[in-house]
């Protein structure tokens, strides 16, 4: 809900036309991959980009190290905890074979009052 609210707020704040969303969608749908690549080369500098990965270092560390990027571990406030981290390249563990589902027990419907049969006999 907040995204829609802020979208509408931007339309009002910047005095955009009522059909702004439709016009924007038409422009985006008409763009080619080549145009997007050209804009990316013009405006995005990979040397100043940051890739943030969150997860269990033991599980994903090996895969990250194989990408060749500098890895910096940070604390919960985003401060580096040490110098660049040297991650161990690990071999992925094989996924265990799925276990077959247990056979469902067929429920037999007991007649009403069946739990008292033993008592009365």
N, C-alpha and C positions, 0 to 999 in steps of 0.2 A: 504493500500500500504506500510506503514512503517513496518508492521510486516514482510512482505515478504522480504523487503530490509534488515532488521536486521537479518532475518533468513539466507539469502544469505551471508551477511557480516560475520556471525559466521562461516559458512562453509569455507569461504576464510581465515579468521583470524586464525582458529584452524586447517587449512589444513585437513578438513574432506573430505571423499571420495565423488565423484559425486553422488553416489546413497545413500547418507546419509539419506535423507528423507524416502526413501523406506525401508531401513534397520530399521530405527527407528519405522516406522509404523508396520512392521512385529513383532518387539520385543514387542511393546505395545499391539498388538492384541493377541499375544500368552500368555500374562500374565493372571494369574488367580486371582480371588478375594482374595484368601488366600495369594498369593505372595504380592499383593498390601497392604493388611492388615499388613503383616509381615514388609514390608518396612516402613509403616506408624508408626508402633510401635517403630521401630529402630530409625527413623529420626525425628519424630514429637513429641514434648513434649507439651501436652495439657495445662500444668501448665504455659507455657510461650507463649501461643497463645493469640491473640487479635481478638475479633469479633467486627467489626465495623458496626453499623447500622445507616443509615441516614434516617430521616423522621420526621413527625409531632409527637412530644412527646405525645400530647393529644390523638392521634389516636392509636399509637403503644406501648405506655408506659405500659399499663396494661398487654399486651401479653409478653413484655420483662420481667416484674417483675415476671411473673409466671415461667419463665425459670430457675430462681434461680441464675443467674450470677450477679456479681457486675456490676452496671451500673454507668459509669462516663460520665457526660455531658461535652463536650469540646466546645471551641469557634472556630471561622473560621481558626485559626492557629494551632489548635490541643491542646491548653493548657486547662487543667481542669478548669472549671468555678467555681467549689466548691468541697466539699467533695462528696463521692459517693451519687448518687441521689436515693431517695426513691420514686419509682413510684407507683402511685395509681393503684390498680387492678380495671379495669373497666369491666363492662359487655358489650360484643359486641352489638352494635345497630343492630336491625333487618333491613335487606335490604328491602326497599319498593318494592312492587309488580310492575313489569314493566307496563307502560301504553301502551294500545294497540295503534298501529299506526293509525293516522288520515286517514280517507278515502280520497283518491285522488279525486279531483274534475275532472270530465270529461270535457276536453276542447272541446268546439265546434268550429269548424273552420268557421270563418266568411268569407263571400264572399268579394272579393276585393272591397274596397271603402265603406264598410258597415258603417264605422264610420261617413260618411257624409250623411247617409240616413235621419237622423233626420233634418238636415239642409235643404235639398232639398224638403222635403215633406211638 
